[in-house]
């Protein structure tokens, strides 16, 4: 189960044999690029299960699991922030081992894809394909909208400067971003784009006579 930047992992342990299981050690390493959510290990009130953290990863010792029965254990992790250019997979596999076993049994692997998602939309305060005159002012507006689940940083937006105009001003709506005006284009490095708050970039130009 994945909700925004928190993932709940649930491990179902089933006794497929004919005798009651005791001392079954279940381990689940916290995946890379995540961190354990404090006090999320479950269950915490089952007398047949001893839950603990070993090297910051959950571990359970299960006793009294009779033949044909199942029991669930679970924990949560928080996914660490992702850089713009660094899409990645988060993979998790649990293991189980009885005291006399020589090898651990592995569960299926649960995989989540972590990637950033955003949209860029450009408009103008002058209707598209309208005839303009010398000294007319045109303001271009670019909106960067976060369509994912986590804050965007380091989004580079380039906007070529049209022919036959001079740049009057380039701005950005938040203080975490910055813009640079070059001879041929304007570049913004956009940071701090939250899910609920798009960032607006503007380029104001004057048509040359």
C-alpha positions in Angstrom: 0.0 0.0 0.0 1.5 3.4 -1.1 0.0 6.7 -0.1 1.9 9.7 -1.5 5.4 9.4 0.1 4.5 6.7 2.7 4.5 3.0 2.0 3.0 0.4 4.2 4.5 -3.1 3.8 2.4 -6.1 5.0 3.9 -9.6 5.3 1.5 -12.5 5.5 3.0 -15.6 7.2 1.2 -18.9 6.5 1.9 -22.2 8.2 1.7 -24.7 5.3 3.0 -27.6 7.3 1.4 -29.9 9.9 3.1 -28.7 13.1 2.9 -25.5 15.0 5.6 -23.0 14.2 7.7 -21.5 17.0 10.7 -19.2 16.8 10.1 -18.2 13.2 12.3 -15.2 12.5 10.9 -12.8 9.9 13.1 -9.9 8.7 12.4 -7.1 6.3 15.2 -4.6 5.5 14.1 -1.0 5.1 14.5 -0.3 1.3 17.2 2.0 0.0 16.1 5.6 -0.3 13.4 5.3 2.4 13.4 5.6 6.2 11.5 3.7 8.8 8.4 5.5 10.3 8.8 5.5 14.0 6.6 3.1 16.0 4.9 1.8 12.8 5.9 -1.9 13.3 2.8 -4.1 13.9 1.4 -5.9 15.6 2.5 -4.6 19.0 0.0 -6.4 21.3 0.2 -10.1 20.1 1.7 -12.3 22.8 2.9 -14.8 20.2 4.9 -12.2 18.3 8.0 -10.4 19.5 8.6 -7.3 17.3 11.8 -5.3 17.3 14.1 -3.2 15.2 17.5 -4.6 14.3 19.9 -2.1 12.7 16.9 0.1 12.0 15.0 -2.6 10.1 11.9 -4.5 11.4 12.1 -8.0 12.7 9.6 -10.4 14.2 9.9 -13.6 16.1 6.6 -15.6 15.6 5.5 -18.4 18.0 2.4 -20.5 18.2 1.4 -20.4 14.5 -0.7 -23.5 14.1 -1.0 -25.5 10.9 -3.1 -23.9 8.2 -3.3 -20.5 9.9 -1.9 -17.1 8.8 -0.8 -13.9 10.5 0.0 -10.5 9.2 2.9 -8.2 10.3 3.6 -4.8 8.9 5.6 -1.6 9.0 5.8 1.8 7.2 8.5 3.7 5.5 8.8 7.3 4.3 10.2 7.7 0.8 13.1 10.2 0.6 12.9 13.2 -1.8 13.8 12.6 -5.4 16.0 14.7 -7.6 14.6 15.8 -11.0 16.9 13.6 -13.1 16.9 10.6 -10.8 13.8 8.4 -11.3 14.2 5.2 -9.4 12.6 1.9 -8.2 12.0 1.1 -4.6 12.1 -2.7 -4.0 11.4 -4.7 -0.9 11.7 -8.4 -0.1 11.0 -10.1 3.3 12.7 -13.2 4.6 11.8 -15.9 7.1 13.8 -18.6 8.9 13.1 -21.2 11.5 15.9 -21.8 14.1 17.0 -25.1 12.5 16.8 -23.8 8.9 20.1 -23.4 7.1 18.7 -21.0 4.6 16.2 -18.1 4.7 13.1 -18.2 2.6 12.4 -15.1 0.5 9.0 -13.5 -0.1 7.9 -12.0 -3.4 9.5 -8.6 -4.2 7.2 -5.6 -4.0 8.3 -2.7 -6.3 7.2 0.9 -6.5 8.4 3.4 -9.1 9.3 6.8 -7.9 9.3 9.6 -10.4 8.6 13.3 -10.6 5.7 14.6 -12.7 5.0 18.1 -13.9 3.5 20.2 -16.6 4.7 23.4 -18.3 2.1 25.7 -20.0 2.8 29.0 -21.8 0.4 31.8 -22.6 0.5 35.4 -23.7 -1.5 38.5 -22.8 -1.8 39.2 -26.6 -4.0 36.8 -28.5 -2.1 34.3 -30.5 -1.6 35.2 -34.2 -2.6 38.9 -33.5 -0.8 41.6 -35.5 1.3 43.8 -33.2 2.9 47.3 -33.7 6.2 48.8 -32.7 6.4 49.7 -29.0 3.7 47.2 -28.1 4.3 45.3 -24.8 3.8 41.6 -24.7 3.9 39.5 -21.5 4.5 35.8 -21.8 3.5 33.7 -18.8 4.8 30.2 -18.2 3.2 28.1 -15.4 5.1 25.1 -13.9 2.6 22.8 -12.2 3.5 19.8 -10.0 1.3 16.9 -11.0 3.2 14.4 -8.7 3.4 13.8 -5.0 6.5 15.6 -3.8 8.2 19.0 -4.1 10.0 19.8 -7.4 13.5 21.3 -7.4 15.9 22.0 -10.1 13.5 22.2 -13.0 15.2 24.1 -15.9 12.9 26.1 -18.1 14.3 27.8 -21.3 12.3 30.3 -23.3 13.8 31.6 -26.6 13.6 35.4 -27.0 11.5 36.2 -30.1 13.1 38.2 -33.0 12.4 41.9 -33.2 11.8 42.5 -29.5 13.8 43.8 -26.5 13.5 42.2 -23.1 12.0 44.5 -20.4 11.8 42.1 -17.5 11.9 38.4 -16.5 10.4 37.3 -13.2 9.5 34.2 -11.2 6.8 34.0 -8.5 8.7 32.4 -5.7 11.9 33.3 -3.9 13.5 29.9 -4.2 13.9 30.1 -8.0 16.1 32.3 -10.2 16.2 33.5 -13.8 19.0 34.6 -16.1 18.6 36.6 -19.3 20.9 35.6 -22.1 21.2 37.1 -25.6 19.1 34.4 -27.2 16.9 33.1 -24.4 15.8 33.3 -20.8 16.5 30.5 -18.4 14.8 29.8 -15.1 15.9 27.3 -12.5 12.7 26.5 -10.7 12.7 25.2 -7.1 10.2 24.6 -4.4 7.2 23.7 -6.6 4.8 22.1 -4.2 1.8 20.0 -5.3 -0.7 22.7 -4.3 1.2 25.8 -5.5 2.3 26.2 -9.2 5.2 28.6 -10.0 4.7 31.3 -12.5 7.4 32.7 -14.8 7.0 35.8 -16.8 8.8 37.4 -19.7 7.9 41.0 -20.7 9.1 42.3 -24.0 8.6 45.4 -26.2 8.2 45.1 -29.9 10.9 47.1 -31.8 9.6 49.8 -34.2 
